[in-house]
Amino acid sequence: MQASLGRANNRPMPTDSERTAALADLSDDPYPIYRRLREQGGCAYFEEMDRYVIPRFKDVYELDNNPAVSAREGSSLMFRAMGLTMRRLDGAANRRLRASCQSVLRGKAFTSTWLDRFRSAADELLDELHPRGHADLVAEFAAPFAARAAKLLIGIDDVDDRDVAAASQAFMDGVANHEDDPRVWARCEWANCLVDDAVSRWRGRAEPGTVLRSMVDAGLTTDEIRANAKLFVGGSINEPRDLITSTVWALLRNPVQADLARSNRALLSAAVEEALRWISPIGMVPRSMRQDGVIAGVRLTAGTPLWVLVASANRDERRWENPDTFDLRRASQGHVAFGHGPHVCLGAFMARRTIGATVLPAIFERLEALDLAGGAEPQPRGWVLRGLEALEVTWSTV
Ligand code: HEM
């Protein structure tokens, strides 16, 4: 057993420039780094970032069963960005907040209230775009669609779609602000005011079936409602946006895969699962050691922060054959892109139904001969959150 004293023994602290270079490499292409970390072990010390990380599938899958592990963080970026949300609470405190809103997010309650409205929102955007024959699917479809769906679902209907999208980006940038950029914190401040004001306006009149109404009915305090509404603004926009566009890109860059999906639209749901595995929209979730304990054979002391590398687990060669290849024919459902255990994503049902069974069929039905526009190959970016910055596509207008 390897022993650890929080920071790995006797190793020099990485310099600022080493950290900056490692963060840039992670953002450009994290997968070679993840491979190296997986080779190191189930709990690896990531020297350039001075962090213990969990890079292999099996250990990510089992991590939250370990009573020494907590979702709380010593100096949580999420806490600073949006307050104390369910994602940073353990045990009964987490379960209480989850229970306040999970019934509206799954099963019949979700499908009957929201799916047709979301299809209409997708159709409206596609109606506007269709005559043009080209678009950046990130900025002109996926981002506004996800923002509109999120604000309706949360129950803050009068906030401008672009403001909701900008607030979501601000929160997510805050959560990933390992560089401590003050401009990112300033945008978070703005986003906090936007959501707090919207919650104040809507909490007394949010529609049944919305997240806000269910949190109010469950008796959450104002602070709890505010923080968790921000969690929803952050979590229900960027990841769906990235998932929509990563799936479309994965299909269009590979004609065999695109033809398979076109010839059998039911395979679009399989493509979404494979895209979740291949470019996991949330690449890393943080945890910390609540007490001394052993993780994958490594002894860690209380307070040690951990990075759980979801995106690495989803490309673990011990679990997946040819993990770097996108193939919608593989059985990808066992991925951990929605997490696993007590914090498993509350929006997973919604994301699957909305994107796999509604939005992608709408895109492929409505935009005939959809193809990548010429020019530079789109490039996914980010590692805590990963997705395309732009996806220029063309289609036939005749
Ligand atoms: C579309 C792609 C999405 C992906 C890949 C994704 C991924 C994740 C992951 C990995 C976690 C676990 C975090 C952890 O273990 O610390 C999580 C939690 C969560 N997600 Fe999602 N998510 C997505 C969409 C959504 C949507 C649409 C919503 C809301 C409608 C949502 C709401 C939440 C909430 C509230 C949690 C916190 C659960 C808890 O801590 O108990 N997510 N998500």
Residues whose N, C-alpha, C, O or C-beta is under 5 A from the ligand:
A	BS01	HEM	M86 R87 R98 G235 S236 E239 P240 L243 P281 I282 V285 V336 A337 F338 G339 P342 H343 V344 C345 L346 G347 A351
